[in-house]
Amino acid sequence: MKASNILMSLCVLAVMAISSVSAFCADDAKKGSAKFESDTHDFGIVKEEGGPVTCEFPFENVGGGNLIIYEAKAECGCTRPEYPKAPIAPGKNGVIKVTYNPLGRPGAFSKMVTVKCNGNPSKIRLKIRGTVSPKSK
């Protein structure tokens, strides 16, 4: 009788484990997921006196649920990201715009923008780079 109780307990535990994994996978399937065309943009040579330069990072929500972007944050004040505030439905597209101000920053640059969202993955890093040619004297 003890062996049958142990066997029954193991069966119940196995069913619970499978149910937990299934529920986790189902929740994951309902998440949004941003698929970017590229996660890096190279501005090449940028003139310091030319003013701010902007690039776009287009993406598609390839997940099964709405994608909500909570934040897009640059590592310094010379870089300013803009992101969609409304949820992006599955199969729909969005764009994250990143503007870099080269004024007073001659030389090579490499900046990171971190995007936080409810998707999978929940944190995405976008990178911009280039070289600022100094003002003519």
Backbone as CSV, one residue per row, in Angstrom:
resi,resn,N_x,N_y,N_z,CA_x,CA_y,CA_z,C_x,C_y,C_z
1,MET,0.811,-1.185,0.000,0.000,0.000,0.000,0.861,1.258,0.000
2,LYS,1.954,1.209,0.699,2.839,2.369,0.731,3.429,2.646,-0.643
3,ALA,3.766,1.594,-1.361,4.320,1.765,-2.703,3.303,2.433,-3.621
4,SER,2.032,2.085,-3.499,1.009,2.700,-4.350,0.800,4.171,-3.994
5,ASN,0.917,4.515,-2.694,0.814,5.929,-2.296,1.972,6.742,-2.854
6,ILE,3.147,6.161,-2.818,4.328,6.840,-3.361,4.168,7.024,-4.863
7,LEU,3.718,5.997,-5.537,3.504,6.068,-6.984,2.452,7.116,-7.322
8,MET,1.381,7.151,-6.563,0.322,8.145,-6.778,0.866,9.556,-6.561
9,SER,1.659,9.749,-5.521,2.254,11.063,-5.241,3.178,11.498,-6.367
10,LEU,3.976,10.572,-6.883,4.871,10.895,-7.997,4.082,11.272,-9.249
11,CYS,2.986,10.568,-9.508,2.138,10.892,-10.668,1.535,12.288,-10.526
12,VAL,1.060,12.612,-9.323,0.480,13.937,-9.085,1.543,15.013,-9.281
13,LEU,2.748,14.793,-8.766,3.832,15.761,-8.936,4.199,15.937,-10.405
14,ALA,4.220,14.847,-11.148,4.546,14.917,-12.581,3.499,15.733,-13.336
15,VAL,2.225,15.491,-13.028,1.149,16.245,-13.682,1.255,17.731,-13.343
16,MET,1.552,18.036,-12.088,1.696,19.442,-11.684,2.866,20.099,-12.402
17,ALA,3.966,19.387,-12.536,5.142,19.938,-13.213,4.838,20.215,-14.684
18,ILE,4.180,19.278,-15.340,3.826,19.450,-16.755,2.858,20.622,-16.913
19,SER,1.900,20.743,-16.017,0.940,21.848,-16.075,1.640,23.191,-15.912
20,SER,2.601,23.249,-15.011,3.336,24.502,-14.783,4.115,24.905,-16.018
21,VAL,4.785,23.956,-16.637,5.561,24.239,-17.852,4.626,24.672,-18.972
22,SER,3.496,24.000,-19.118,2.530,24.361,-20.165,1.996,25.768,-19.954
23,ALA,1.676,26.120,-18.730,1.170,27.458,-18.423,2.232,28.500,-18.714
24,PHE,3.481,28.205,-18.360,4.580,29.144,-18.624,4.750,29.359,-20.116
25,CYS,4.721,28.286,-20.894,4.871,28.397,-22.344,3.693,29.142,-22.963
26,ALA,2.498,28.921,-22.457,1.318,29.615,-22.972,1.431,31.114,-22.720
27,ASP,1.901,31.498,-21.522,2.101,32.917,-21.216,3.143,33.514,-22.137
28,ASP,4.213,32.764,-22.397,5.291,33.234,-23.258,4.779,33.447,-24.686
29,ALA,3.861,32.587,-25.153,3.312,32.702,-26.508,2.430,33.935,-26.646
30,LYS,1.906,34.463,-25.542,1.043,35.642,-25.572,1.831,36.937,-25.500
31,LYS,3.145,36.854,-25.375,3.981,38.052,-25.287,4.300,38.581,-26.679
32,GLY,4.572,39.872,-26.713,5.065,40.457,-27.941,6.547,40.151,-28.074
33,SER,7.078,40.351,-29.261,8.496,40.134,-29.494,8.936,41.030,-30.645
34,ALA,9.864,41.944,-30.358,10.333,42.884,-31.379,11.453,42.260,-32.198
35,LYS,11.253,42.223,-33.509,12.293,41.745,-34.414,12.773,42.957,-35.219
36,PHE,13.997,43.387,-34.923,14.569,44.556,-35.588,15.247,44.141,-36.888
37,GLU,15.143,45.018,-37.890,15.849,44.777,-39.142,17.353,44.768,-38.876
38,SER,17.776,45.666,-37.979,19.181,45.745,-37.570,19.224,46.385,-36.194
39,ASP,20.207,46.009,-35.393,20.338,46.617,-34.073,21.515,47.586,-34.011
40,THR,22.113,47.877,-35.177,23.262,48.785,-35.238,23.098,49.742,-36.425
41,HIS,23.476,50.999,-36.207,23.495,51.975,-37.306,24.827,52.713,-37.281
42,ASP,25.473,52.782,-38.438,26.733,53.499,-38.576,26.474,54.777,-39.373
43,PHE,26.641,55.923,-38.719,26.438,57.210,-39.386,27.578,57.549,-40.334
44,GLY,28.707,56.872,-40.192,29.875,57.215,-40.995,30.472,58.511,-40.475
45,ILE,30.850,59.407,-41.404,31.420,60.711,-41.028,30.283,61.717,-40.870
46,VAL,30.252,62.381,-39.716,29.237,63.388,-39.403,29.962,64.706,-39.162
47,LYS,29.475,65.781,-39.783,30.086,67.099,-39.559,29.567,67.679,-38.250
48,GLU,30.489,68.140,-37.430,30.114,68.726,-36.137,29.168,69.909,-36.322
49,GLU,29.446,70.756,-37.316,28.602,71.929,-37.531,27.312,71.593,-38.272
50,GLY,27.143,70.335,-38.669,25.946,69.922,-39.403,24.714,69.742,-38.528
51,GLY,24.902,69.767,-37.226,23.763,69.603,-36.323,23.444,68.139,-36.058
52,PRO,22.390,67.907,-35.273,22.015,66.538,-34.905,21.680,65.676,-36.116
53,VAL,21.996,64.387,-35.991,21.678,63.404,-37.028,20.758,62.351,-36.418
54,THR,19.857,61.827,-37.247,18.859,60.870,-36.756,18.854,59.621,-37.625
55,CYS,18.644,58.489,-36.981,18.462,57.232,-37.707,17.225,56.544,-37.150
56,GLU,16.748,55.548,-37.880,15.570,54.807,-37.456,15.898,53.321,-37.355
57,PHE,15.313,52.693,-36.339,15.423,51.257,-36.150,14.018,50.666,-36.288
58,PRO,13.638,50.249,-37.515,12.318,49.658,-37.716,12.258,48.251,-37.109
59,PHE,11.085,47.890,-36.599,10.897,46.555,-36.040,9.482,46.078,-36.304
60,GLU,9.305,44.770,-36.173,7.982,44.147,-36.287,7.725,43.358,-35.015
61,ASN,6.482,43.389,-34.547,6.096,42.558,-33.417,5.782,41.173,-33.980
62,VAL,6.696,40.231,-33.757,6.525,38.872,-34.265,5.969,37.936,-33.184
63,GLY,5.600,38.493,-32.046,5.053,37.691,-30.943,3.554,37.508,-31.064
64,GLY,2.989,36.822,-30.078,1.565,36.510,-30.085,0.696,37.498,-29.329
65,GLY,1.306,38.521,-28.705,0.540,39.510,-27.951,1.043,40.909,-28.236
66,ASN,0.345,41.891,-27.665,0.767,43.278,-27.851,2.153,43.506,-27.261
67,LEU,2.952,44.292,-27.961,4.285,44.676,-27.491,4.176,46.081,-26.923
68,ILE,4.559,46.226,-25.676,4.521,47.534,-25.023,5.949,47.929,-24.671
69,ILE,6.376,49.064,-25.194,7.715,49.568,-24.876,7.572,50.518,-23.698
70,TYR,8.251,50.188,-22.616,8.186,50.986,-21.397,9.169,52.144,-21.413
71,GLU,10.322,51.907,-22.045,11.389,52.896,-21.953,12.421,52.637,-23.037
72,ALA,12.993,53.712,-23.540,14.170,53.642,-24.403,15.122,54.691,-23.835
73,LYS,16.248,54.234,-23.338,17.148,55.122,-22.598,18.548,55.075,-23.195
74,ALA,19.095,56.273,-23.425,20.461,56.387,-23.927,21.429,56.482,-22.764
75,GLU,22.681,56.150,-23.042,23.685,56.174,-21.981,24.217,57.572,-21.685
76,CYS,23.879,58.561,-22.521,24.313,59.934,-22.232,23.347,60.934,-22.867
77,GLY,23.514,62.193,-22.515,22.609,63.241,-22.976,22.765,63.638,-24.433
78,CYS,23.835,63.207,-25.081,24.049,63.557,-26.488,23.204,62.703,-27.426
79,THR,22.580,61.670,-26.884,21.789,60.731,-27.681,20.361,60.718,-27.136
80,ARG,19.388,60.894,-28.052,17.984,60.976,-27.621,17.131,59.985,-28.416
81,PRO,16.613,58.957,-27.742,15.723,58.010,-28.424,14.257,58.434,-28.342
82,GLU,13.488,58.076,-29.351,12.037,58.262,-29.363,11.434,56.898,-29.695
83,TYR,10.353,56.542,-28.998,9.758,55.217,-29.199,8.241,55.319,-29.172
84,PRO,7.549,54.335,-29.775,6.081,54.348,-29.773,5.534,54.170,-28.360
85,LYS,4.576,54.996,-27.998,3.962,54.918,-26.656,2.758,53.971,-26.650
86,ALA,2.135,53.779,-27.791,0.968,52.893,-27.889,1.431,51.446,-28.090
87,PRO,0.642,50.477,-27.627,1.005,49.073,-27.846,1.081,48.752,-29.339
88,ILE,2.017,47.873,-29.692,2.176,47.422,-31.078,1.545,46.024,-31.155
89,ALA,0.509,45.891,-31.967,-0.212,44.622,-32.098,0.657,43.587,-32.824
90,PRO,0.370,42.302,-32.628,1.105,41.264,-33.339,1.034,41.471,-34.853
91,GLY,2.175,41.337,-35.515,2.240,41.513,-36.968,2.385,42.954,-37.416
92,LYS,2.285,43.901,-36.500,2.394,45.320,-36.852,3.833,45.794,-36.659
93,ASN,4.117,46.974,-37.215,5.469,47.522,-37.198,5.562,48.779,-36.339
94,GLY,6.761,49.073,-35.926,7.052,50.285,-35.176,8.470,50.737,-35.502
95,VAL,8.809,51.910,-35.001,10.136,52.475,-35.253,10.650,53.127,-33.981
96,ILE,11.921,52.926,-33.711,12.599,53.672,-32.659,13.565,54.602,-33.370
97,LYS,13.392,55.903,-33.124,14.265,56.914,-33.720,15.321,57.295,-32.700
98,VAL,16.554,57.439,-33.175,17.652,57.828,-32.298,18.359,59.018,-32.921
99,THR,18.464,60.097,-32.134,19.125,61.328,-32.596,20.405,61.523,-31.799
100,TYR,21.483,61.809,-32.520,22.788,62.061,-31.898,23.195,63.498,-32.199
101,ASN,23.637,64.229,-31.162,24.098,65.605,-31.327,25.628,65.628,-31.299
102,PRO,26.263,65.924,-32.444,27.725,65.885,-32.521,28.425,67.153,-32.022
103,LEU,27.668,68.197,-31.691,28.270,69.471,-31.305,29.194,69.308,-30.091
104,GLY,30.460,69.703,-30.275,31.449,69.631,-29.197,31.980,68.234,-28.936
105,ARG,31.769,67.331,-29.882,32.200,65.940,-29.682,32.965,65.406,-30.888
106,PRO,34.066,66.049,-31.282,34.822,65.546,-32.435,35.459,64.180,-32.123
107,GLY,35.587,63.371,-33.157,36.188,62.047,-33.011,35.154,60.938,-33.127
108,ALA,35.640,59.733,-32.887,34.775,58.550,-33.005,33.789,58.489,-31.841
109,PHE,32.601,57.975,-32.126,31.619,57.765,-31.063,30.933,56.414,-31.253
110,SER,30.504,55.855,-30.151,29.749,54.610,-30.119,28.815,54.723,-28.920
111,LYS,27.514,54.723,-29.169,26.519,54.926,-28.109,25.501,53.782,-28.127
112,MET,25.005,53.471,-26.940,24.046,52.395,-26.772,22.713,52.965,-26.291
113,VAL,21.619,52.442,-26.829,20.266,52.751,-26.369,19.662,51.438,-25.878
114,THR,19.172,51.435,-24.650,18.552,50.240,-24.083,17.039,50.407,-24.125
115,VAL,16.380,49.450,-24.751,14.923,49.455,-24.890,14.358,48.395,-23.942
116,LYS,13.427,48.821,-23.076,12.777,47.892,-22.152,11.317,47.742,-22.556
117,CYS,10.867,46.482,-22.603,9.502,46.210,-23.045,8.943,44.986,-22.326
118,ASN,7.681,44.679,-22.613,7.040,43.511,-22.014,7.284,42.251,-22.830
119,GLY,8.093,42.347,-23.856,8.285,41.241,-24.785,9.342,40.248,-24.377
120,ASN,9.645,39.407,-25.325,10.680,38.402,-25.153,11.679,38.583,-26.285
121,PRO,12.855,39.134,-26.050,13.431,39.499,-24.755,12.849,40.808,-24.225
122,SER,13.026,41.035,-22.938,12.464,42.239,-22.319,13.421,43.426,-22.382
123,LYS,14.658,43.186,-22.768,15.645,44.261,-22.881,16.401,44.076,-24.198
124,ILE,16.420,45.146,-25.007,17.072,45.123,-26.316,18.060,46.281,-26.362
125,ARG,19.228,46.037,-26.903,20.237,47.102,-27.008,20.446,47.460,-28.476
126,LEU,20.293,48.754,-28.755,20.533,49.290,-30.087,21.800,50.125,-30.031
127,LYS,22.577,50.106,-31.089,23.866,50.791,-31.074,23.983,51.734,-32.267
128,ILE,24.508,52.925,-31.997,24.859,53.857,-33.074,26.353,54.140,-32.965
129,ARG,26.952,54.442,-34.109,28.381,54.767,-34.112,28.685,55.659,-35.311
130,GLY,29.864,56.215,-35.286,30.306,57.073,-36.370,31.513,57.875,-35.937
131,THR,31.853,58.855,-36.758,32.982,59.731,-36.465,32.556,61.161,-36.746
132,VAL,32.785,62.041,-35.791,32.443,63.457,-35.941,33.680,64.188,-36.455
133,SER,33.533,64.833,-37.625,34.639,65.653,-38.125,34.493,67.041,-37.494
134,PRO,35.618,67.556,-36.943,35.552,68.831,-36.192,35.204,70.017,-37.091
135,LYS,34.705,71.055,-36.451,34.376,72.302,-37.148,35.621,72.866,-37.818
136,SER,35.404,73.549,-38.939,36.512,74.255,-39.603,36.852,75.482,-38.780
137,LYS,38.136,75.775,-38.698,38.559,76.940,-37.889,38.753,78.155,-38.737
